[in-house]
Amino acid sequence: MSTHETSRTSRAPEAPQAPEASQASDEPRYEPPPSVGKLFLWVLLFLVAALAVVLGGVYFT
């Protein structure tokens, strides 16, 4: 039997485990806050979208 054939019958590898230090603490994990630059880009995108809505409303009325 070749190696390729035996790999079909073997079970799937287990998922990698987290390090022992993080398993000991029961604190929930949170994503880090967005950087100032990314936050500024979201605010700028929101303002541009709001401006487009207002100008579109003025243009079509």
C-alpha positions as CSV (number, residue, x, y, z in Angstrom):
1,M,0.0,0.0,0.0
2,S,1.4,3.4,-0.9
3,T,1.6,6.5,1.3
4,H,-1.0,8.2,-0.8
5,E,-3.5,5.4,-0.2
6,T,-3.0,5.3,3.6
7,S,-3.5,9.1,3.8
8,R,-7.1,8.7,2.6
9,T,-8.0,6.4,5.4
10,S,-6.3,8.3,8.2
11,R,-8.3,10.8,10.2
12,A,-8.1,14.5,9.7
13,P,-5.4,16.4,11.6
14,E,-6.5,18.1,14.7
15,A,-6.9,21.9,14.9
16,P,-3.8,23.7,16.3
17,Q,-4.2,24.4,20.0
18,A,-3.7,27.9,21.6
19,P,-0.7,28.4,23.8
20,E,-1.1,27.2,27.4
21,A,-0.8,30.8,28.8
22,S,-3.9,32.0,27.0
23,Q,-5.9,28.9,27.9
24,A,-5.3,29.5,31.6
25,S,-7.1,32.9,31.6
26,D,-10.9,33.0,31.2
27,E,-10.9,36.6,30.0
28,P,-12.6,37.1,26.7
29,R,-10.5,38.2,23.8
30,Y,-11.3,41.5,22.0
31,E,-10.0,42.9,18.8
32,P,-7.7,45.8,19.2
33,P,-9.2,49.2,18.6
34,P,-8.9,50.7,15.1
35,S,-5.9,52.9,14.5
36,V,-6.4,56.7,14.3
37,G,-5.8,56.6,10.5
38,K,-8.4,53.9,9.9
39,L,-10.9,55.7,12.1
40,F,-10.3,58.9,10.2
41,L,-10.8,57.2,6.9
42,W,-14.2,55.8,8.1
43,V,-15.3,59.2,9.3
44,L,-14.2,60.7,6.0
45,L,-16.1,58.1,4.0
46,F,-19.2,58.8,6.1
47,L,-18.9,62.5,5.5
48,V,-18.4,62.0,1.7
49,A,-21.5,59.7,1.6
50,A,-23.6,62.2,3.6
51,L,-22.5,65.1,1.3
52,A,-23.4,63.0,-1.7
53,V,-26.9,62.4,-0.3
54,V,-27.4,66.0,0.5
55,L,-26.1,67.3,-2.8
56,G,-28.2,64.6,-4.7
57,G,-31.3,65.7,-2.8
58,V,-30.7,69.4,-3.7
59,Y,-29.9,68.5,-7.3
60,F,-33.0,66.4,-7.8
61,T,-35.5,68.8,-6.2
